[in-house]
Amino acid sequence: MNKPKKVAILTAGGLAPCLNSAIGSLIERYNEIDPSIEIICYRSGYKGLLLGDSYKVTPEVRANAGLLQKFGGSVIGNSRVKLTNVKDCIKRGLVQEGQNPQKVAADQLVKDGVDVLHTIGGDDTNTAAADLAAFLAQNDYGLTVIGLPKTVDNDVFPIKQSLGAWTAAEQGARYFRNVVAENNSNPRMLIVHEVMGRSCGWLTVATAVEYRKLLDRAEWLPDLGLSRDTYEVHGIFVPEMDVDLTAEAKRLREVMDKVDCVNIFVSEGAGVEAIVAEMQSKGQDVPRDAFGHIKLDAVNPGKWFGEQFAQMIGAEKTLVQKSGYFARAAAANAEDIRLIKSCADLAVECALRREPGVIGHDEDNGNVLRAIEFPRIKGGKPFDINAPWFEKTLSAIGQTKGKKVSAAH
């Protein structure tokens, strides 16, 4: 195939601290390699693609694309649109009755003269990209789709490290560094830090580790009550780990009696099965999004864990705080920027030779950075709770892996 004359970029799904950086890195790399290649960006992800709503990357933008490294979010906008969910696309007015959203998207790419589409998103975005790539290939559109893996959950098979996850952990730790001081506001305080992670506990554990590094660097004054014990992480609960609430409550009650507070880190997907079963037993609806995922804000695992533990450990006050929106909208840190730039550079190389796939370090192939075949991409990669760095953290805070999670009676 000939090199592309025009490429398009879109971001989709939730935010992560890599989107603007990835957009800027792609634009900069195209400018370095071949400034004659036109670039457009679809507004609000797949929504903009379906509606033909796009930005033109002007010479001014090309010259100043590096500015995007300094900002979080996505300047071109995101949306949660699943091209294979026809009913949802019709309901939202993105296509008409009887239209196939994939065909509408493909025809719009042709109409816009796009040869290569860069998608920047998580497992849902790249699953949608995979479906679109398959549709384009089956119908001989001659277009190439190249994905970049964004998700703070770091849960995409077979990608070793997704873009933005390191920054999200660092920012979540900074967030809790302030929140934890609320333990001074009330005796016997229970603070629940809910961290993003639908089905993977990586971000919760990584955030706890980054937070404990901050504690390692702090100086303390125990004689006046300024003790690391009151700032410590006292419990970590992730979807992959079975939890004996009764045993944990007994352990945490001892912590509460000793230091007058308890701080726990909870993945937003932890305990969801038990919570959903409880809701359904009461005849309550469990709201889901266009991708069929349970809407975790409605289920509210952090609140549930707080309620389960509060009475059992004798908490006088419970505070539930969520770092997700603070962390995911941050600008990428230096470590992530290095990863993003290397992935963007390879994405442009792949575009020039019209090689499709999702760019990442392939865990099934020696962690080599390459364009991973779309059919191999899927979400829901679990965190390995047997990882030495996690076991070391649990040991340091006096927690063990227990039995199956169940509601307290």
GUTINU-236711 format. One record per residue (C-alpha): residue number from 1; residue in one letter; y, x, z. Coordinates in nm, 3 decimals, padded with zeros to 5 digits. Example, Ala and Ser with C-alpha at 12.3 -4.5 7.8 and 13.67 -1.06 7.14 Angstrom:
+------+------+---------+---------+---------+
| resi | resn |       Y |       X |       Z |
+------+------+---------+---------+---------+
|    1 |    a | -00.450 |  01.230 |  00.780 |
|    2 |    s | -00.106 |  01.367 |  00.714 |
+------+------+---------+---------+---------+
//
This chain:
+------+------+---------+---------+---------+
| resi | resn |       Y |       X |       Z |
+------+------+---------+---------+---------+
|    1 |    m |  00.000 |  00.000 |  00.000 |
|    2 |    n |  00.359 |  00.103 | -00.058 |
|    3 |    k |  00.587 |  00.184 |  00.231 |
|    4 |    p |  00.772 | -00.120 |  00.371 |
|    5 |    k |  01.114 | -00.210 |  00.236 |
|    6 |    k |  01.189 | -00.447 |  00.523 |
|    7 |    v |  01.052 | -00.481 |  00.874 |
|    8 |    a |  01.100 | -00.743 |  01.143 |
|    9 |    i |  01.084 | -00.718 |  01.523 |
|   10 |    l |  01.021 | -00.991 |  01.777 |
|   11 |    t |  00.964 | -01.002 |  02.152 |
|   12 |    a |  00.770 | -01.281 |  02.321 |
|   13 |    g |  00.625 | -01.403 |  02.648 |
|   14 |    g |  00.775 | -01.316 |  02.985 |
|   15 |    l |  01.013 | -01.028 |  03.034 |
|   16 |    a |  00.905 | -00.673 |  03.120 |
|   17 |    p |  01.107 | -00.353 |  03.169 |
|   18 |    c |  01.031 | -00.225 |  02.822 |
|   19 |    l |  01.151 | -00.484 |  02.573 |
|   20 |    n |  01.501 | -00.354 |  02.501 |
|   21 |    s |  01.373 |  00.002 |  02.518 |
|   22 |    a |  01.101 | -00.076 |  02.263 |
|   23 |    i |  01.346 | -00.254 |  02.030 |
|   24 |    g |  01.589 |  00.038 |  02.052 |
|   25 |    s |  01.313 |  00.297 |  02.007 |
|   26 |    l |  01.179 |  00.126 |  01.694 |
|   27 |    i |  01.526 |  00.101 |  01.540 |
|   28 |    e |  01.604 |  00.464 |  01.621 |
|   29 |    r |  01.275 |  00.589 |  01.477 |
|   30 |    y |  01.316 |  00.394 |  01.151 |
|   31 |    n |  01.668 |  00.534 |  01.126 |
|   32 |    e |  01.533 |  00.888 |  01.165 |
|   33 |    i |  01.241 |  00.846 |  00.923 |
|   34 |    d |  01.391 |  00.627 |  00.651 |
|   35 |    p |  01.733 |  00.460 |  00.696 |
|   36 |    s |  01.680 |  00.268 |  00.370 |
|   37 |    i |  01.423 |  00.039 |  00.537 |
|   38 |    e |  01.592 | -00.289 |  00.630 |
|   39 |    i |  01.537 | -00.428 |  00.980 |
|   40 |    i |  01.578 | -00.780 |  01.115 |
|   41 |    c |  01.500 | -00.919 |  01.462 |
|   42 |    y |  01.379 | -01.275 |  01.511 |
|   43 |    r |  01.570 | -01.461 |  01.779 |
|   44 |    s |  01.360 | -01.591 |  02.070 |
|   45 |    g |  01.024 | -01.459 |  01.952 |
|   46 |    y |  00.787 | -01.677 |  01.751 |
|   47 |    k |  01.033 | -01.965 |  01.785 |
|   48 |    g |  01.285 | -01.773 |  01.575 |
|   49 |    l |  01.016 | -01.680 |  01.324 |
|   50 |    l |  00.916 | -02.044 |  01.277 |
|   51 |    l |  01.279 | -02.152 |  01.241 |
|   52 |    g |  01.391 | -01.856 |  01.028 |
|   53 |    d |  01.648 | -01.760 |  01.290 |
|   54 |    s |  01.711 | -01.383 |  01.290 |
|   55 |    y |  01.960 | -01.102 |  01.349 |
|   56 |    k |  02.027 | -00.841 |  01.085 |
|   57 |    v |  02.022 | -00.487 |  01.225 |
|   58 |    t |  02.358 | -00.360 |  01.102 |
|   59 |    p |  02.473 |  00.003 |  01.065 |
|   60 |    e |  02.663 | -00.042 |  01.393 |
|   61 |    v |  02.343 | -00.147 |  01.571 |
|   62 |    r |  02.148 |  00.140 |  01.415 |
|   63 |    a |  02.407 |  00.391 |  01.532 |
|   64 |    n |  02.406 |  00.259 |  01.888 |
|   65 |    a |  02.047 |  00.147 |  01.938 |
|   66 |    g |  02.011 |  00.401 |  02.221 |
|   67 |    l |  02.230 |  00.176 |  02.439 |
|   68 |    l |  01.937 | -00.064 |  02.470 |
|   69 |    q |  01.757 |  00.192 |  02.690 |
|   70 |    k |  02.009 |  00.116 |  02.966 |
|   71 |    f |  01.947 | -00.259 |  02.985 |
|   72 |    g |  01.663 | -00.479 |  03.102 |
|   73 |    g |  01.550 | -00.802 |  02.939 |
|   74 |    s |  01.538 | -00.860 |  02.565 |
|   75 |    v |  01.867 | -00.884 |  02.376 |
|   76 |    i |  01.692 | -01.070 |  02.094 |
|   77 |    g |  01.535 | -01.325 |  02.328 |
|   78 |    n |  01.185 | -01.441 |  02.416 |
|   79 |    s |  00.988 | -01.766 |  02.412 |
|   80 |    r |  00.636 | -01.879 |  02.494 |
|   81 |    v |  00.509 | -02.017 |  02.163 |
|   82 |    k |  00.144 | -02.024 |  02.059 |
|   83 |    l |  00.113 | -02.059 |  01.683 |
|   84 |    t | -00.237 | -02.209 |  01.710 |
|   85 |    n | -00.117 | -02.477 |  01.954 |
|   86 |    v | -00.006 | -02.715 |  01.681 |
|   87 |    k |  00.072 | -03.009 |  01.911 |
|   88 |    d |  00.303 | -02.798 |  02.126 |
|   89 |    c |  00.485 | -02.659 |  01.820 |
|   90 |    i |  00.538 | -03.012 |  01.686 |
|   91 |    k |  00.649 | -03.141 |  02.027 |
|   92 |    r |  00.910 | -02.865 |  02.051 |
|   93 |    g |  01.040 | -02.935 |  01.701 |
|   94 |    l |  00.936 | -02.598 |  01.563 |
|   95 |    v |  00.724 | -02.745 |  01.282 |
|   96 |    q |  00.682 | -03.087 |  01.128 |
|   97 |    e |  00.385 | -03.318 |  01.158 |
|   98 |    g |  00.112 | -03.200 |  00.921 |
|   99 |    q |  00.236 | -02.840 |  00.904 |
|  100 |    n |  00.029 | -02.539 |  01.012 |
|  101 |    p |  00.252 | -02.316 |  01.232 |
|  102 |    q |  00.073 | -02.003 |  01.113 |
|  103 |    k |  00.145 | -02.091 |  00.752 |
|  104 |    v |  00.505 | -02.176 |  00.838 |
|  105 |    a |  00.540 | -01.835 |  01.006 |
|  106 |    a |  00.373 | -01.654 |  00.716 |
|  107 |    d |  00.588 | -01.831 |  00.457 |
|  108 |    q |  00.901 | -01.747 |  00.655 |
|  109 |    l |  00.808 | -01.379 |  00.656 |
|  110 |    v |  00.766 | -01.394 |  00.280 |
|  111 |    k |  01.093 | -01.582 |  00.239 |
|  112 |    d |  01.270 | -01.317 |  00.448 |
|  113 |    g |  01.112 | -01.038 |  00.241 |
|  114 |    v |  00.937 | -00.885 |  00.544 |
|  115 |    d |  00.657 | -00.636 |  00.480 |
|  116 |    v |  00.582 | -00.536 |  00.843 |
|  117 |    l |  00.616 | -00.744 |  01.159 |
|  118 |    h |  00.642 | -00.564 |  01.494 |
|  119 |    t |  00.548 | -00.786 |  01.790 |
|  120 |    i |  00.631 | -00.670 |  02.142 |
|  121 |    g |  00.451 | -00.869 |  02.410 |
|  122 |    g |  00.157 | -00.914 |  02.643 |
|  123 |    d | -00.192 | -01.042 |  02.581 |
|  124 |    d | -00.074 | -01.389 |  02.471 |
|  125 |    t |  00.180 | -01.240 |  02.229 |
|  126 |    n | -00.072 | -00.999 |  02.084 |
|  127 |    t | -00.342 | -01.267 |  02.068 |
|  128 |    a | -00.093 | -01.475 |  01.870 |
|  129 |    a | -00.020 | -01.167 |  01.658 |
|  130 |    a | -00.393 | -01.116 |  01.603 |
|  131 |    d | -00.433 | -01.478 |  01.491 |
|  132 |    l | -00.135 | -01.441 |  01.258 |
|  133 |    a | -00.265 | -01.109 |  01.121 |
|  134 |    a | -00.603 | -01.268 |  01.050 |
|  135 |    f | -00.435 | -01.563 |  00.877 |
|  136 |    l | -00.222 | -01.330 |  00.664 |
|  137 |    a | -00.526 | -01.126 |  00.563 |
|  138 |    q | -00.745 | -01.428 |  00.486 |
|  139 |    n | -00.474 | -01.578 |  00.268 |
|  140 |    d | -00.374 | -01.254 |  00.091 |
|  141 |    y | -00.015 | -01.243 |  00.211 |
|  142 |    g | -00.009 | -00.861 |  00.201 |
|  143 |    l |  00.186 | -00.835 |  00.528 |
|  144 |    t |  00.114 | -00.596 |  00.816 |
|  145 |    v |  00.140 | -00.683 |  01.186 |
|  146 |    i |  00.179 | -00.405 |  01.446 |
|  147 |    g |  00.195 | -00.487 |  01.817 |
|  148 |    l |  00.331 | -00.305 |  02.121 |
|  149 |    p |  00.168 | -00.395 |  02.456 |
|  150 |    k |  00.413 | -00.533 |  02.710 |
|  151 |    t |  00.302 | -00.671 |  03.044 |
|  152 |    v |  00.391 | -00.586 |  03.401 |
|  153 |    d |  00.038 | -00.694 |  03.498 |
|  154 |    n | -00.115 | -00.397 |  03.310 |
|  155 |    d | -00.414 | -00.616 |  03.225 |
|  156 |    v | -00.474 | -00.579 |  02.850 |
|  157 |    f | -00.816 | -00.468 |  02.720 |
|  158 |    p | -00.866 | -00.186 |  02.613 |
|  159 |    i | -00.519 | -00.042 |  02.679 |
|  160 |    k | -00.491 |  00.213 |  02.959 |
|  161 |    q | -00.125 |  00.156 |  03.042 |
|  162 |    s |  00.093 | -00.129 |  02.918 |
|  163 |    l |  00.465 | -00.076 |  02.866 |
|  164 |    g |  00.697 | -00.159 |  03.156 |
|  165 |    a |  00.435 | -00.178 |  03.432 |
|  166 |    w |  00.533 |  00.151 |  03.599 |
|  167 |    t |  00.896 |  00.038 |  03.618 |
|  168 |    a |  00.801 | -00.303 |  03.756 |
|  169 |    a |  00.608 | -00.138 |  04.041 |
|  170 |    e |  00.901 |  00.090 |  04.121 |
|  171 |    q |  01.149 | -00.198 |  04.116 |
|  172 |    g |  00.925 | -00.424 |  04.327 |
|  173 |    a |  00.914 | -00.149 |  04.589 |
|  174 |    r |  01.295 | -00.123 |  04.589 |
|  175 |    y |  01.320 | -00.499 |  04.627 |
|  176 |    f |  01.093 | -00.508 |  04.930 |
|  177 |    r |  01.272 | -00.211 |  05.088 |
|  178 |    n |  01.558 | -00.452 |  05.161 |
|  179 |    v |  01.355 | -00.767 |  05.225 |
|  180 |    v |  01.142 | -00.601 |  05.491 |
|  181 |    a |  01.446 | -00.561 |  05.719 |
|  182 |    e |  01.431 | -00.939 |  05.767 |
|  183 |    n |  01.165 | -00.861 |  06.028 |
|  184 |    n |  01.460 | -00.796 |  06.261 |
|  185 |    s |  01.592 | -01.150 |  06.217 |
|  186 |    n |  01.325 | -01.327 |  06.421 |
|  187 |    p |  01.050 | -01.244 |  06.672 |
|  188 |    r |  00.691 | -01.256 |  06.542 |
|  189 |    m |  00.797 | -01.256 |  06.178 |
|  190 |    l |  00.548 | -01.293 |  05.889 |
|  191 |    i |  00.686 | -01.166 |  05.557 |
|  192 |    v |  00.489 | -01.242 |  05.240 |
|  193 |    h |  00.582 | -01.035 |  04.934 |
|  194 |    e |  00.446 | -01.216 |  04.627 |
|  195 |    v |  00.409 | -00.984 |  04.329 |
|  196 |    m |  00.339 | -01.079 |  03.967 |
|  197 |    g | -00.021 | -01.057 |  03.847 |
|  198 |    r | -00.197 | -01.371 |  03.724 |
|  199 |    s | -00.549 | -01.233 |  03.712 |
|  200 |    c | -00.497 | -00.865 |  03.782 |
|  201 |    g | -00.391 | -00.699 |  04.107 |
|  202 |    w | -00.276 | -00.369 |  03.954 |
|  203 |    l |  00.096 | -00.440 |  03.994 |
|  204 |    t |  00.060 | -00.558 |  04.354 |
|  205 |    v | -00.128 | -00.243 |  04.451 |
|  206 |    a |  00.101 | -00.014 |  04.249 |
|  207 |    t |  00.407 | -00.178 |  04.410 |
|  208 |    a |  00.261 | -00.128 |  04.757 |
|  209 |    v |  00.190 |  00.236 |  04.677 |
|  210 |    e |  00.544 |  00.293 |  04.547 |
|  211 |    y |  00.688 |  00.117 |  04.853 |
|  212 |    r |  00.483 |  00.335 |  05.089 |
|  213 |    k |  00.621 |  00.642 |  04.908 |
|  214 |    l |  00.968 |  00.520 |  05.009 |
|  215 |    l |  00.847 |  00.496 |  05.369 |
|  216 |    d |  00.708 |  00.850 |  05.344 |
|  217 |    r |  01.056 |  00.977 |  05.256 |
|  218 |    a |  01.236 |  00.783 |  05.532 |
|  219 |    e |  01.337 |  00.913 |  05.876 |
|  220 |    w |  01.265 |  00.700 |  06.184 |
|  221 |    l |  01.402 |  00.644 |  06.537 |
|  222 |    p |  01.117 |  00.484 |  06.737 |
|  223 |    d |  01.306 |  00.504 |  07.069 |
|  224 |    l |  01.544 |  00.238 |  06.937 |
|  225 |    g |  01.278 |  00.033 |  06.758 |
|  226 |    l |  01.324 |  00.193 |  06.416 |
|  227 |    s |  00.956 |  00.252 |  06.357 |
|  228 |    r |  00.752 |  00.287 |  06.040 |
|  229 |    d |  00.498 |  00.048 |  06.193 |
|  230 |    t |  00.739 | -00.245 |  06.150 |
|  231 |    y |  00.817 | -00.151 |  05.789 |
|  232 |    e |  00.456 | -00.081 |  05.691 |
|  233 |    v |  00.239 | -00.280 |  05.449 |
|  234 |    h | -00.011 | -00.454 |  05.676 |
|  235 |    g | -00.222 | -00.631 |  05.413 |
|  236 |    i | -00.280 | -00.639 |  05.036 |
|  237 |    f | -00.445 | -00.937 |  04.865 |
|  238 |    v | -00.534 | -00.935 |  04.495 |
|  239 |    p | -00.735 | -01.169 |  04.267 |
|  240 |    e | -01.025 | -00.927 |  04.233 |
|  241 |    m | -01.078 | -00.886 |  04.606 |
|  242 |    d | -01.271 | -01.137 |  04.815 |
|  243 |    v | -01.095 | -01.200 |  05.144 |
|  244 |    d | -01.234 | -01.327 |  05.475 |
|  245 |    l | -00.923 | -01.505 |  05.601 |
|  246 |    t | -01.059 | -01.541 |  05.954 |
|  247 |    a | -01.137 | -01.170 |  05.987 |
|  248 |    e | -00.807 | -01.072 |  05.828 |
|  249 |    a | -00.617 | -01.310 |  06.056 |
|  250 |    k | -00.780 | -01.149 |  06.359 |
|  251 |    r | -00.677 | -00.802 |  06.237 |
|  252 |    l | -00.325 | -00.913 |  06.148 |
|  253 |    r | -00.283 | -01.090 |  06.484 |
|  254 |    e | -00.344 | -00.756 |  06.653 |
|  255 |    v | -00.072 | -00.604 |  06.432 |
|  256 |    m |  00.165 | -00.891 |  06.519 |
|  257 |    d |  00.100 | -00.851 |  06.892 |
|  258 |    k |  00.166 | -00.477 |  06.867 |
|  259 |    v |  00.472 | -00.451 |  06.640 |
|  260 |    d |  00.611 | -00.809 |  06.646 |
|  261 |    c |  00.589 | -00.857 |  06.268 |
|  262 |    v |  00.343 | -00.861 |  05.976 |
|  263 |    n |  00.419 | -00.768 |  05.612 |
|  264 |    i |  00.168 | -00.858 |  05.342 |
|  265 |    f |  00.164 | -00.804 |  04.965 |
|  266 |    v |  00.002 | -01.086 |  04.762 |
|  267 |    s | -00.065 | -01.109 |  04.387 |
|  268 |    e |  00.060 | -01.434 |  04.240 |
|  269 |    g | -00.295 | -01.499 |  04.117 |
|  270 |    a | -00.467 | -01.428 |  04.448 |
|  271 |    g | -00.648 | -01.727 |  04.599 |
|  272 |    v | -00.565 | -01.951 |  04.301 |
|  273 |    e | -00.919 | -02.090 |  04.276 |
|  274 |    a | -00.908 | -02.205 |  04.638 |
|  275 |    i | -00.558 | -02.349 |  04.596 |
|  276 |    v | -00.646 | -02.538 |  04.276 |
|  277 |    a | -00.964 | -02.677 |  04.437 |
|  278 |    e | -00.753 | -02.795 |  04.729 |
|  279 |    m | -00.497 | -02.960 |  04.497 |
|  280 |    q | -00.765 | -03.132 |  04.290 |
|  281 |    s | -00.941 | -03.260 |  04.603 |
|  282 |    k | -00.613 | -03.433 |  04.690 |
|  283 |    g | -00.587 | -03.581 |  04.339 |
|  284 |    q | -00.288 | -03.363 |  04.248 |
|  285 |    d | -00.226 | -03.249 |  03.889 |
|  286 |    v | -00.244 | -02.877 |  03.816 |
|  287 |    p |  00.037 | -02.800 |  03.565 |
|  288 |    r | -00.040 | -02.562 |  03.276 |
|  289 |    d |  00.165 | -02.390 |  03.005 |
|  290 |    a |  00.123 | -02.389 |  02.625 |
|  291 |    f | -00.146 | -02.121 |  02.654 |
|  292 |    g | -00.345 | -02.322 |  02.907 |
|  293 |    h | -00.250 | -02.097 |  03.199 |
|  294 |    i | -00.192 | -02.255 |  03.540 |
|  295 |    k |  00.180 | -02.256 |  03.621 |
|  296 |    l |  00.175 | -02.026 |  03.920 |
|  297 |    d |  00.522 | -02.129 |  04.043 |
|  298 |    a |  00.384 | -02.479 |  04.094 |
|  299 |    v |  00.069 | -02.353 |  04.270 |
|  300 |    n |  00.268 | -02.104 |  04.480 |
|  301 |    p |  00.003 | -01.861 |  04.618 |
|  302 |    g |  00.254 | -01.674 |  04.836 |
|  303 |    k |  00.343 | -01.993 |  05.022 |
|  304 |    w | -00.027 | -02.080 |  05.055 |
|  305 |    f | -00.116 | -01.742 |  05.207 |
|  306 |    g |  00.181 | -01.774 |  05.442 |
|  307 |    e |  00.064 | -02.116 |  05.557 |
|  308 |    q | -00.295 | -01.997 |  05.601 |
|  309 |    f | -00.199 | -01.700 |  05.816 |
|  310 |    a |  00.107 | -01.826 |  06.009 |
|  311 |    q | -00.072 | -02.032 |  06.273 |
|  312 |    m | -00.373 | -01.801 |  06.291 |
|  313 |    i | -00.162 | -01.495 |  06.376 |
|  314 |    g |  00.098 | -01.676 |  06.587 |
|  315 |    a |  00.396 | -01.626 |  06.358 |
|  316 |    e |  00.719 | -01.791 |  06.474 |
|  317 |    k |  00.873 | -01.771 |  06.128 |
|  318 |    t |  00.734 | -01.711 |  05.779 |
|  319 |    l |  00.939 | -01.572 |  05.491 |
|  320 |    v |  00.799 | -01.572 |  05.135 |
|  321 |    q |  00.984 | -01.354 |  04.885 |
|  322 |    k |  00.899 | -01.295 |  04.517 |
|  323 |    s |  01.003 | -00.972 |  04.347 |
|  324 |    g |  00.888 | -01.074 |  03.998 |
|  325 |    y |  01.217 | -01.169 |  03.836 |
|  326 |    f |  01.396 | -00.874 |  03.996 |
|  327 |    a |  01.131 | -00.629 |  03.878 |
|  328 |    r |  01.055 | -00.760 |  03.531 |
|  329 |    a |  01.418 | -00.771 |  03.415 |
|  330 |    a |  01.494 | -00.408 |  03.503 |
|  331 |    a |  01.569 | -00.138 |  03.248 |
|  332 |    a |  01.276 |  00.097 |  03.186 |
|  333 |    n |  01.251 |  00.405 |  03.404 |
|  334 |    a |  01.209 |  00.759 |  03.266 |
|  335 |    e |  00.830 |  00.748 |  03.286 |
|  336 |    d |  00.812 |  00.424 |  03.092 |
|  337 |    i |  01.069 |  00.537 |  02.835 |
|  338 |    r |  00.851 |  00.836 |  02.749 |
|  339 |    l |  00.552 |  00.605 |  02.699 |
|  340 |    i |  00.757 |  00.352 |  02.501 |
|  341 |    k |  00.902 |  00.614 |  02.268 |
|  342 |    s |  00.561 |  00.766 |  02.194 |
|  343 |    c |  00.420 |  00.421 |  02.116 |
|  344 |    a |  00.722 |  00.326 |  01.902 |
|  345 |    d |  00.698 |  00.651 |  01.707 |
|  346 |    l |  00.333 |  00.582 |  01.628 |
|  347 |    a |  00.412 |  00.219 |  01.543 |
|  348 |    v |  00.657 |  00.336 |  01.276 |
|  349 |    e |  00.404 |  00.587 |  01.140 |
|  350 |    c |  00.149 |  00.306 |  01.118 |
|  351 |    a |  00.404 |  00.083 |  00.946 |
|  352 |    l |  00.466 |  00.348 |  00.681 |
|  353 |    r |  00.095 |  00.362 |  00.599 |
|  354 |    r |  00.057 | -00.015 |  00.655 |
|  355 |    e | -00.200 |  00.021 |  00.934 |
|  356 |    p | -00.220 | -00.288 |  01.157 |
|  357 |    g | -00.313 | -00.304 |  01.526 |
|  358 |    v | -00.173 | -00.281 |  01.878 |
|  359 |    i | -00.042 |  00.061 |  01.978 |
|  360 |    g | -00.186 |  00.197 |  02.302 |
|  361 |    h | -00.409 |  00.451 |  02.469 |
|  362 |    d | -00.758 |  00.324 |  02.383 |
|  363 |    e | -00.979 |  00.331 |  02.694 |
|  364 |    d | -01.291 |  00.290 |  02.480 |
|  365 |    n | -01.203 |  00.592 |  02.267 |
|  366 |    g | -01.112 |  00.872 |  02.505 |
|  367 |    n | -00.767 |  00.725 |  02.587 |
|  368 |    v | -00.636 |  00.836 |  02.247 |
|  369 |    l | -00.303 |  00.682 |  02.145 |
|  370 |    r | -00.380 |  00.480 |  01.832 |
|  371 |    a | -00.346 |  00.144 |  01.656 |
|  372 |    i | -00.615 | -00.058 |  01.833 |
|  373 |    e | -00.781 | -00.325 |  01.621 |
|  374 |    f | -00.649 | -00.674 |  01.695 |
|  375 |    p | -00.991 | -00.837 |  01.754 |
|  376 |    r | -01.046 | -00.596 |  02.045 |
|  377 |    i | -00.727 | -00.699 |  02.224 |
|  378 |    k | -00.755 | -00.950 |  02.505 |
|  379 |    g | -00.595 | -01.014 |  02.841 |
|  380 |    g | -00.737 | -01.057 |  03.187 |
|  381 |    k | -00.848 | -00.697 |  03.240 |
|  382 |    p | -00.924 | -00.679 |  03.613 |
|  383 |    f | -00.795 | -00.416 |  03.849 |
|  384 |    d | -01.068 | -00.182 |  03.970 |
|  385 |    i | -01.069 | -00.238 |  04.347 |
|  386 |    n | -01.304 |  00.060 |  04.379 |
|  387 |    a | -01.036 |  00.293 |  04.244 |
|  388 |    p | -00.990 |  00.582 |  04.490 |
|  389 |    w | -00.613 |  00.533 |  04.509 |
|  390 |    f | -00.660 |  00.173 |  04.619 |
|  391 |    e | -00.931 |  00.256 |  04.872 |
|  392 |    k | -00.707 |  00.530 |  05.012 |
|  393 |    t | -00.422 |  00.280 |  05.051 |
|  394 |    l | -00.643 |  00.021 |  05.224 |
|  395 |    s | -00.775 |  00.288 |  05.460 |
|  396 |    a | -00.421 |  00.398 |  05.545 |
|  397 |    i | -00.318 |  00.044 |  05.646 |
|  398 |    g | -00.644 | -00.032 |  05.827 |
|  399 |    q | -00.773 | -00.297 |  05.587 |
|  400 |    t | -01.125 | -00.336 |  05.446 |
|  401 |    k | -01.261 | -00.536 |  05.152 |
|  402 |    g | -01.417 | -00.853 |  05.299 |
|  403 |    k | -01.597 | -01.171 |  05.207 |
|  404 |    k | -01.508 | -01.453 |  04.971 |
|  405 |    v | -01.166 | -01.614 |  04.998 |
|  406 |    s | -01.170 | -01.963 |  05.144 |
|  407 |    a | -00.920 | -02.201 |  05.294 |
|  408 |    a | -00.876 | -02.189 |  05.670 |
|  409 |    h | -01.009 | -02.487 |  05.864 |
+------+------+---------+---------+---------+
//
